[in-house]
Amino acid sequence: MKKRTLYFDVLNIAACLAVISLHHNTIVHTYSDSLTWKSALVVQVVAYWCVPVFLMLTGATLMNYREKYDTKTFFKKRFLRAVVPFFAWSAIVLIWKVATGQYTFETGSIQEVINAMLNNKMESIYWYFPFLFSVYLLMPLLSWLTEPKHRPTLRYVILAMFILQSTIIPLTKLAGISWNSSFALPFNSYLIFVFLGYFLSTCDLDKKTRYWLYASGAAGAVIRYVAIFVLSTRDGAKNTLFFNYGYFPSVMLAVGVFVWAKQVDWERVLAKIHVTPQRVAKISSYSLGIYLTHKIVMYYELEWLGQWGVTNRDVFWRTIWIPVTYLIALALVALLKKIPGVRRIVP
């Protein structure tokens, strides 16, 4: 069996927790001049690296797939691991939301049902999967960049995307300038994370460079908080400019987190708390299933907590209850994986 990379598993688990943190603090999307909104924005900014790091892990683990198996095997594995669960859970969530009155159809036609599933109308957080599938489809091309002779090209693509898409676009918008997006590379701006994940996982950075990247990550978080706070306060409503994973504050933060996690001696850390790398790998393998199911868990948690007057605005829900959601979703996924037939749709 191929030896797993421990910091990949640690990042996977941490990113999953960070995703849940974002979803416990969705009140940030409704601006108010209140301590509640300001504190939710803190969580939103600090945890914003989660989706970029998920994409970085995709690049780090899949761009070199040719070293392990052929392209046909790659697509088969991705289809069973992600595509099948996505469509299965899209159908399950759609039925569940209709049954609980959270979603209604205008006509109930086949076209409307398919449209709801393909465009994530029944569950907005599933937006991640169609983009992920597009990355899979592009991976046979991206994989050629892992050859040593193409390393300079990989660096060039990352730099060009960072300048032309992550930096120039938000700065020109901020300055009120109409930037012609055709000047950018013809890639989705989020694709930079796939490249970065592979690049950073396969290079050794000196201490000075790492510390610059840590400082850059912290600066990215501060810049994003200040920008969202100032612009939203000016507008009297949530300003969406920096709610984009592909823009430079998000890229800087994600890179800082990834590089830091790579440098930590996780075996030593885990040994101190008596947790084995095998246990971490097992928990990490549940992350995609947790992503697919945790919003259902959150719905029933709020229904139950509502009996005691707890709402999604309470600090208790937005902080302390985050790991509770994670553990319940983890237990649910572990249980579903033990049920014959059902386990096929639980990644």
Disulfide bonds with the S-S distance in Angstrom:
none
